[in-house]
Amino acid sequence: MNLSEKLEMAHALSDLGVDVIEAGFPIASPGDFEAVREVARQVRGPIIAALARCREQDIERALEAVSEAERARIHVFLATSGIHLEFKLKMTKEDAIRQAVASVKHAKQYCPDVEFSPEDAARTDDEFLAEIVTAVIEAGATTVNIPDTVGYSTPREFAHKIHYLRDHVPGIEKAVISVHCHDDLGQAVANSAAAVEAGAGQVECTINGIGERAGNCSLEEIVMLLKVRQDLFNCTTGINTPLLVPTSRRLAQITGVRVSRNKAIVGQNAFAHEAGIHQDGMLKEPTTYEIMRPEEVGALKSDLVLGKHSGRAALGDRLKSMGINVSEAQLTAIFEKFKLVADQKKELTDEDLIAMAREVVGTNGGISHAWELTFLEAVSGTEKPAKVRMTIHSNEEPGADMTINVHAGDGAIDAVMLAVQEITGIDLSGAMHDPASVAPGGDALSRYIIELPTDDGRIFRGRGVSTDTVHAAALAAVSLANAIIADRKRREEQLKTSKPSHDNVIP
């Protein structure tokens, strides 16, 4: 993220109600320093923290970056696991304690709020971890953060570590116990929750779980876990939960890193139900399959996803919600069409359903269609004119199917229009075409609308929906022809009924 994007997200986090924003690592680069400084200057509400290694120059740079914060924190860290001390720092345990204490004291001179992290605490032996945590609290640390830096721990193991510190660190009540869990084994949220149960008072987490490697504990997941299962955790957060989904989407837009559809809480499918049994339960009582309301996290509504596993009840409910009232027989016919299309595409949209309902219910005032497309084959390319073979069935003359081959130089759709025109006798040359996908996605249906204006200001309209654009155009052309023929018949009937009788004419 650039500076303006970081500021945008910092303001969003403030609105969300987070307690602390760790704005960056000022010593890392001039850009990081500038970002932390601007967040400290402009964002009010949360504590603004700056990260620093246990080195004087890091701490000085961090202090400078947060100097204008409404409330500032310096977060110093030093690795404590045997593997980090031996191979990365080449330092003894005694050296580590001395450096950690000196750094906390140095930061404390200028900033009353100091956090200390023993990096890779999950792989640090309990006895030494308790020893260094005791020392930094005595030096003035107000928060001690216990990180599972490489996502190695399990909930039971991590909870034990928190319990051990509470039992073996004198003065532990003087500091807030924090946890910072990574998701390498998919345990970040579970480990954080176990730590809260064991007595941790702060969880370090990120929107959408973004972070190093597999990421960090997901803010939205831990927040909603604590809220939904308050009976177990008996604690609350200050998070404004209806902003979870909007904040998640804002971050995804800024970073270009989208969350997966099945991501808990904020994923596109988090409140989506496709299975017919689930949908039936949801329609009767939402809590049968939802443990939280979508409005609680800022999602608009539960989504009964209509796909091949969906049932007739869900289809009927969706049609009703769109103001489409159909008879039981019509619903059955629509459901049959729905099942056929659902086998071709993963998810059907409201526009798809409207198109199917129109086909079944009809749009010609109850007059049956004169023509019905029964076969279409279209071939087009860059070297030869497009070729279309089409069969249209006449509903007015049983058995009178008409098949025609058309070659046209302007593409398959132009050939389709000529074929429909030749079979039906309707001039479509002045029609206006509006092709579009019904919804985004690789498997979206294609919607095709053709409008034909008349000299007296009226407009005839034909619609077609299919998984293939050329087929949709052919359906639309036949639909348009049917609308024009139906209008002609209606006018003829009106003329017949309005014609005066000779018996009543005065000579």
N, C-alpha and C positions, 0 to 999 in steps of 0.2 A: 504494500500500500504506500502511496505517496503521502505527503504531509496533509493535504486537504482531505484525503480519504480517511486517514487516521483520526483527524479531528471530527469528521462526520460520524465515525464509529464511536468515538469517545463520548460525543453528545448523545448518541443513541443508547450507549450503555448507562449514561447518567439518567436518561429518561426511563430506562428499564428498571433502575433502582438498585444497581450493584453497589456494594459497600466500598470496594476498592478497585481502582483501575491501575494495573501494573502497565504503565505506558511505554516502557521500553528499557533498553540497556544503553545509557548515554555514552559510555566509553567506546561502544562498538564502532560508531562512525559519526561524522558531523550531522548526517541526516537523522540518525536515531536521536542524537542530542537535541536537535531542533524540534523534532516531533514531541519528545517528552516535555520540553520547555513550553511549547505552544499549548499542549493539553493542560499543563499545570496553570498556565495563564488564563485559559479560556473556559475550562470546564469546572463547574461548581457542583457541589453535592458530595460525590464520592471522594475518598482519600485518593490522592495521586501518588503512586509508588514508582520509584526508579530502582532498577536492578544494578547490583555492583558485586564484583568479586571481593574477597577479603584482601583488598589492596588499597593503599591510601589514595592513589591517583584515581582509581575507579570510584571511590567514595566521594572524593572531592568533586568529580565531574557530575555524579548523581545529585549531590547537594545543590550544585549550581543549577541543574536542570529543573529541580522542583522548588526552587527558592520562592517562586511567586504563587505557589499553590495555596488554596484556601486551607487545605489540610494536607500535609506532606508525610511521606513514609520513605525510609531507605531500607531496601531489602538486600542484605548481604548473604553470600552463600560460599560454602567451602565443602568439597567432597570429603566424605568420612569413611566410605567403605574400604575394606582392605585392598581390593583390586585398584581403586582409584588412587589411594595413598601410595601404593607401591609403584604402579606403572605410569600414572599421569602426573602426580604431584611430587613423587619421590620424597615423601615426607613421613615422619613418625607420627604416632598418635599424639604424643606430647607437643610436637611442633604444631599440629593442627589445632589443638586446644588453645595454645598461646596466640596463634594468628587469629582465630575466631574471636577470642575475647578482646584482643587489641582492636580489631575492626569494629566490633559492636560499640566499644567505648569511644572510639574516634567518631563514629556516626552520631552517637548519643550526645556528644558535646553540642551539636548544631541542630539535631532533629530529635524531638522526644519520642517519636514513634519509629522504632527500629525492629525489623523482622530478620530472623536468622534461619537459614536453611542448611542442614547437613545433607548435601547432595548425595544421592543414592542411599538414602537412609534405609530403604527397604532391604538392602543387602549389607547394611552395617550391623555388626553384632550388638545385641541389646545392651550389654553392659557398657561398652564404649559410647554408644549413642546416648544413654542416660547421663554419662559423665560429661559429655560436651554440651548437652542441653542444659544441665545444671549450671555449668560454667557461664554460658551466654546469658542465662536468666539473671544470674548474680551480677553480670556486667551491665545489665539494663535492657535486654531484649524484651519487647512487649508482646511479640508474637514469635512462636517457634514453629516452623513449617517442616513437616515430615514428608519428604518426597519419595514416591516410587518412580524414580527417574527413568527407569528402563521398562516399566510396566511388567515387572517380574513377579510381584506378590499376588496372593489370593486373599479374598475377604477375611477368612478366619485368621490367616497369618498376619494380615495388616492390622486387624482389630486387636490381636494379641500385642502387637508392638505399641499401640496407643495405650492399652491397659498397663503395659509394663512401665511406660514413661510416667503415667499418672501415679503408679505405685512406688516408683524408685527415684523420682526427681524431687528433691526438697524445693519447695517454693513454686511448684508447677502451676499453682493457682494464680500466680502473679502474671502469667502470660497466657495468651490465647493459643491453643493448639490448632495448627492449621495442617491441611494435607494437600498434596499436589501429585495427582496420579496420572500416569500415562497409560495408553490403551493398547500396548503391543500384544497383549493376550486377550484383549477385549474385556478387561476387568476394571477399567478406570472408574466407571460409575459405581460398580459394586463395591470396589475397595473404598471409595470415598464414603459411600453410605455406611459401610461397616465401621469406618473410622468415626463417623458422626454418632453412631450407636454407642461407640466406646468412649465418647466424650470430646471429640474434636469440635471446635466452635467455628472454624472457618474452612471453606472448601475453595481451592483455586481451580478454576475451570474456564472454559472458552465457549463462545457461541459456535454451534455446529460441531463442537469437539475438535476444532482445528488445532494444529500444533505439530511439533517435531515428530517425524516418522508416522506412526498410526494415530497421532493426535493426543489430546488431553481429555480429561473428564468433561463431558458435555454439560454445559450450564443448564440447558433446557431440560435435560433428562434428570439431573440430580435435583433441580428445583421442583419439578412435578412429582418426582418420587417422594420427596419430603412432604409435599402438599397432599398428595393422594393418600399416602400411608402415614398420615400424621398420628394415627392410632399407635403406630410402632415407634416412630422417632420422637414424638412429643417435642417438636421444635418448629420454628417458622423461619422464613426469610423475608426480606423486604422487597422481593422482586415483584414488579407489576406484570403478572403473568400474561395478560392479554396482548402484551407487546412482544412475546416470545417469537411468534411466527413472523411478524413484520421485521423484527431485528435480524432474524435468521436470513430472511430473504434479502435484506439490505446488504448484509455481509457477503452473501453469495453473489450478488450483483457486482459488488466492488471488487472482489477477489477473482471472480470468474470460476470459483470452485463451487459447483452445485452439490447440494446434499442428495443422497440417494432417495429414490421414491419411497422406500420402506424405512427411512430413518425415523426413529421414535420421536414423537411429539411434533416435529416440524416437517417431516417428509410428506410428499404429495399424497401418499396412501395411508397416512397415520390415522385418518378418520374415514377411510374408504372401506366399503363392505360389498363384496361381489357374490359370495356364496349365497345361494337362495335361502338356506336355513337361517343364516345370519341376518339377511335382509328382512325376512319375515319377523324375526325377533325384534329387530330395530324398529320396525313399523308399529309393533305392539307396545314395546317399552324399550327406549334407548339404552337403559342401564343393563339390559341383557347382554350386550356386547361392547359397551363403552364404559370405561371406568372413570372417564373425565369428559366434560363437555367441551366440544371444539372451541366454543366461545371463551373458555378459560385461558386458552393459549393464543387466542387471536386468529384461529382458523374460522372461516366464514360459517361452515356448517358441516355436518356429516354428509358424506357422499356415498350414496348407494350406486356403486359403479356397475353399469349395465354391461355385462359381458356374457360369454357363452354359459357361465355357471349360474346366471341370474334366473329368478323365477318369475312366473306370470304376475304375482302380486306386486313385486317391485316395479315391473313395467307399468302396470295399471296405476300405481301410486305416482310414478314419475309423470305419466301422461296427465293425470288429474292435476298435479301441481303446476303444470304448464297451461291449464285451462282447457285441455282437450278431453271432452266427455264422450266416451264411446260406449256402445252396447257391449254385452258379453260376447256376442258373436263377432263384433268388430274387433274387440280386444283379442279374441282367439286368432283372428286372421292376422292382426298386427304382430302377435307373438310368434306366429309361424314364420313371417318374414324376418322378424327380429332374430330368431334362432339361425336362420340361413346366413344372414349378414354377419352375425356374431362369430360364426366359424371362420370368417375371412379377415376380421379385424379384431384387435384385442379389446377395445373399449368403444362403446357407442355413446355419442354425445346427444344433447337435447335436439340439435338440428337434425341428426340422423333420425331420431324418433318422429319428429314433426314430418319429415319427408315420407316415412313409412305410413304414418297415420293418414296423410293426404292421399296416398295411393289407395288405401283401403276404404276410407270414408268417402273419398271423392271430392272434387272441387267444382263440379259442373251442375250444381243444383239438383242432384239426384238423377240426372240423365246418364245412362250408361255410356261408356266409351265406345266410339265407333271402331277405333283401331287399337290393336295391341301388338307391341313388338315381341316377337317370339324367337328371333334368331339374328345375330349380328356377327359378322367377321370383317375386321378392318386391317389392312396392311398399308403401311406408309414408309417412306424412306427418302433419301436425298437424290437417288438416281432415277427413280421411276415415279409416275403419277400414283397417287393413293388409289387403292382399290377397296371397295366396300361391297359386301354381299349381305343383303338384308331380306328378312321375311317378316311381313306384317300380317296379322290375322284380323279378319273383319268380323266383328261381333254382330253385325247386322245381316251378314250373308254367311251362315254356317258352312264351313268347308271352303270358303273363298279366301284361302291364303294367297298372298302375292309375294313372289320373290323377285328381286332385281339385283343386277350387278351394275355398279357405277364406277367409272374411272374418272378422277378429277385431278387437276394439276395443283390445287391449292391446299392439299392436305386431307387427312381422313375426315375431319369434322365437316369440311366443305362437301366432301363426297356423301357423307351421311345426310346432310341437308337436301342435296339434290335427289337422293334416293327416296326420302320421305315425301318430298314434293311431287315426285313422279308417281308414287303409289297412291297418295291421298288426293292429288289434284289441288293442293293448297299451295299458293305462291308464298314461299318463305324468304324471298330475295331481299325484302326490306327489314328483316328481323334484326334485333339488337341482341348480342350475346353477352352473357355474364357468367364466365366460368370461375369457380373458386373451390377451395377445399373447405369442407364443412368445419373442420377443426385441425389444429396443428398436429404434426406427427407423421411418421413414415407410413402408417397404415390408415391414414384418414380417408374418409369417403370423399368423393368429388361431387360437388353440387353444380348443376348447370341450369341456368335460367335463360330462356329466350323470350323476348317481348316483341310483339308486332303491333305497331300503332295503326289506327284506321283513319280514314279521312274525316270522320265525324268526331275525332278526339278520344275515342275509346282505345284501350290497350288490352290485347289478348296476351296471356302469359302461360308459358309451359315450363314445367320443372322436371328435372331428372336427377336422381342420386344413385351413384354406383361406386364401386371400388375402382372403376376404370373411367377416365374422363370422356373418352369417345363414346362409351356405352351410355354415360350420363347425358351426353349431348343428344344421342339418338332418342333416349327416353323423353327428354325435354321437347324435341321436335315433334314426336308423336303426341305428347301431351298438348302441345300448342295446336296441332291439327285437330285434335279432339275438341278443344275449347271452341275453336272457330266453327266446326261442324255443329256442335251443340247449340251455339248461338244462332246459327242459320235455322235449325229445326225449331228453336223456340220462337223465332220471328215468324216462321211459316205458320206455326200453330196459332200465334196471336192474330195473324191476318185472316185465318179461317174463322176464328171465333168472332172477329169484329166485322166480317162481311155481312151487309144487310140482306134480309130475306126479301124476295120478290113479292111474296104474299102480302107484305105489310107496306108496300110502296103505293102511294096514291097516284093513280094515273094522271 
